[in-house]
Amino acid sequence: MGRLDGKVAIITGAARGQGEAEARLFASEGAQVVLGDVLDDMGGQVAASIGPSARYVHLDVSQEADWAAAVGVAAGMGSLQVLVNNAAILRPAAIEGTTLEDYMAVINVNQVGTFLGMKAVLEPMKMAGGGSIVNISSIDGQQSKNGLISYTASKFAIRGMTKTAAIEWGRFDIRVNSIHPGGVNTPMGNPRNDPRAEKEPYVYQAIPRVGEPIEIAYAALFLASDEASYVTGAELNVDGGWRAGTITPGLPGTDHVVDYGYDSD
Ligand SMILES: NC(=O)c1ccc[n+]([C@@H]2O[C@H](COP(=O)([O-])OP(=O)(O)OC[C@H]3O[C@@H](n4cnc5c(N)ncnc54)[C@H](O)[C@@H]3O)[C@@H](O)[C@H]2O)c1
């Protein structure tokens, strides 16, 4: 028995990274998976390696017509009950160096793409008697970093849009939740595959390392499955504790021992 038996799932940005890990995991749990991306060769190879339960479609998430086509493919495979809005782009730049074109490019993929995806699956999920939408936001949808004005705007928007959809669609048994990954070891999170990027940015994080795509995929699996039947509008952090707060050297309870004289009297 798979945890997603009988369900068809659309996963966007599935040619690599977290989306690929989700597609492989969902298929191994019994789902029929539709992998959407703009990297057609890579996406087609991933789908082929998963086998007959997977299909690749060209899906630019910012294009409404592409969504209609992808939903059509999913409908031909069975009962569309899961959508993972995972596709995103990142264009780091200081605010003064961010052009309107770059800003809108990020908004169009990350934010508009998530909106269009949710809209596109509503009717098929109603017909299926319910479903689960998993929107991939980020810890940057809850706080921010320098250099991420457009990305942060889009990820805060995804977090908010998730709650609107959860409230509107609970009556159709459609659950909508957001996942907030911390740093993840993918082309986005570690573009040069640099071993330093797996440790150094995280030394003051509770779990002091980068996350792996499969660790996000397991969270998405839970939310996609019927095990999460009473979970909607929620934010699931998968971030090694980043959002819990950082380790403070000089206070007790850490191996980062520095004497700043913080003794109690
Ligand atoms: N990697 C991280 O550190 C990190 C941290 C927090 C959140 N996230 C989020 O996790 C999700 C997955 O990112 P990842 O780390 O796997 O990155 P990634 O860059 O490896 O994968 C993103 C995928 O989205 C695809 N994509 C880009 N534009 C698209 C479009 N218009 N239509 C369809 N697909 C498109 C890319 O081709 C790629 O396959 C994203 O939403 C990202 O914002 C990533």
Ligand as a Chemical Component Dictionary entry (heavy atoms), coordinates in Angstrom:
data_LIG
# 
_chem_comp.id                   LIG 
_chem_comp.type                 NON-POLYMER 
_chem_comp.pdbx_formal_charge   0 
_chem_comp.three_letter_code    LIG 
# 
loop_
_chem_comp_atom.comp_id 
_chem_comp_atom.atom_id 
_chem_comp_atom.alt_atom_id 
_chem_comp_atom.type_symbol 
_chem_comp_atom.charge 
_chem_comp_atom.model_Cartn_x 
_chem_comp_atom.model_Cartn_y 
_chem_comp_atom.model_Cartn_z 
_chem_comp_atom.pdbx_ordinal 
LIG N1  N1  N 0  17.195 25.587 -2.657  1  
LIG C1  C1  C 0  16.900 26.330 -1.622  2  
LIG O1  O1  O 0  17.792 26.680 -0.816  3  
LIG C2  C2  C 0  15.472 26.740 -1.355  4  
LIG C3  C3  C 0  15.169 27.295 -0.106  5  
LIG C4  C4  C 0  13.868 27.661 0.179   6  
LIG C5  C5  C 0  12.881 27.464 -0.781  7  
LIG N2  N2  N 1  13.203 26.932 -1.988  8  
LIG C6  C6  C 0  12.126 26.738 -2.947  9  
LIG O2  O2  O 0  12.036 25.369 -3.267  10 
LIG C7  C7  C 0  11.488 25.219 -4.591  11 
LIG C8  C8  C 0  12.357 24.299 -5.408  12 
LIG O3  O3  O 0  13.613 24.905 -5.619  13 
LIG P1  P1  P 0  14.957 24.078 -5.868  14 
LIG O4  O4  O 0  15.822 24.355 -4.710  15 
LIG O5  O5  O -1 14.646 22.668 -6.231  16 
LIG O6  O6  O 0  15.514 24.891 -7.123  17 
LIG P2  P2  P 0  15.951 24.459 -8.589  18 
LIG O7  O7  O 0  16.388 25.711 -9.239  19 
LIG O8  O8  O 0  16.873 23.306 -8.544  20 
LIG O9  O9  O 0  14.593 23.925 -9.252  21 
LIG C9  C9  C 0  13.578 24.794 -9.687  22 
LIG C10 C10 C 0  12.929 24.188 -10.912 23 
LIG O10 O10 O 0  11.908 25.101 -11.361 24 
LIG C11 C11 C 0  11.984 25.168 -12.768 25 
LIG N3  N3  N 0  11.397 26.387 -13.297 26 
LIG C12 C12 C 0  11.936 27.638 -13.352 27 
LIG N4  N4  N 0  11.096 28.483 -13.968 28 
LIG C13 C13 C 0  10.003 27.753 -14.321 29 
LIG C14 C14 C 0  8.778  28.055 -14.977 30 
LIG N5  N5  N 0  8.521  29.294 -15.433 31 
LIG N6  N6  N 0  7.873  27.072 -15.139 32 
LIG C15 C15 C 0  8.141  25.815 -14.705 33 
LIG N7  N7  N 0  9.276  25.468 -14.086 34 
LIG C16 C16 C 0  10.197 26.428 -13.899 35 
LIG C17 C17 C 0  13.483 25.066 -13.068 36 
LIG O11 O11 O 0  13.727 24.741 -14.428 37 
LIG C18 C18 C 0  13.918 24.000 -12.075 38 
LIG O12 O12 O 0  13.787 22.705 -12.617 39 
LIG C19 C19 C 0  11.352 26.635 -5.115  40 
LIG O13 O13 O 0  10.038 27.088 -4.918  41 
LIG C20 C20 C 0  12.315 27.428 -4.263  42 
LIG O14 O14 O 0  11.980 28.801 -4.228  43 
LIG C21 C21 C 0  14.471 26.573 -2.296  44 
# 
loop_
_chem_comp_bond.comp_id 
_chem_comp_bond.atom_id_1 
_chem_comp_bond.atom_id_2 
_chem_comp_bond.value_order 
_chem_comp_bond.pdbx_ordinal 
LIG N1  C1  SING 1  
LIG C1  O1  DOUB 2  
LIG C1  C2  SING 3  
LIG C2  C3  SING 4  
LIG C2  C21 DOUB 5  
LIG C3  C4  DOUB 6  
LIG C4  C5  SING 7  
LIG C5  N2  DOUB 8  
LIG N2  C6  SING 9  
LIG N2  C21 SING 10 
LIG C6  O2  SING 11 
LIG C6  C20 SING 12 
LIG O2  C7  SING 13 
LIG C7  C8  SING 14 
LIG C7  C19 SING 15 
LIG C8  O3  SING 16 
LIG O3  P1  SING 17 
LIG P1  O4  DOUB 18 
LIG P1  O5  SING 19 
LIG P1  O6  SING 20 
LIG O6  P2  SING 21 
LIG P2  O7  DOUB 22 
LIG P2  O8  SING 23 
LIG P2  O9  SING 24 
LIG O9  C9  SING 25 
LIG C9  C10 SING 26 
LIG C10 O10 SING 27 
LIG C10 C18 SING 28 
LIG O10 C11 SING 29 
LIG C11 N3  SING 30 
LIG C11 C17 SING 31 
LIG N3  C12 SING 32 
LIG N3  C16 SING 33 
LIG C12 N4  DOUB 34 
LIG N4  C13 SING 35 
LIG C13 C14 SING 36 
LIG C13 C16 DOUB 37 
LIG C14 N5  SING 38 
LIG C14 N6  DOUB 39 
LIG N6  C15 SING 40 
LIG C15 N7  DOUB 41 
LIG N7  C16 SING 42 
LIG C17 O11 SING 43 
LIG C17 C18 SING 44 
LIG C18 O12 SING 45 
LIG C19 O13 SING 46 
LIG C19 C20 SING 47 
LIG C20 O14 SING 48 
# 
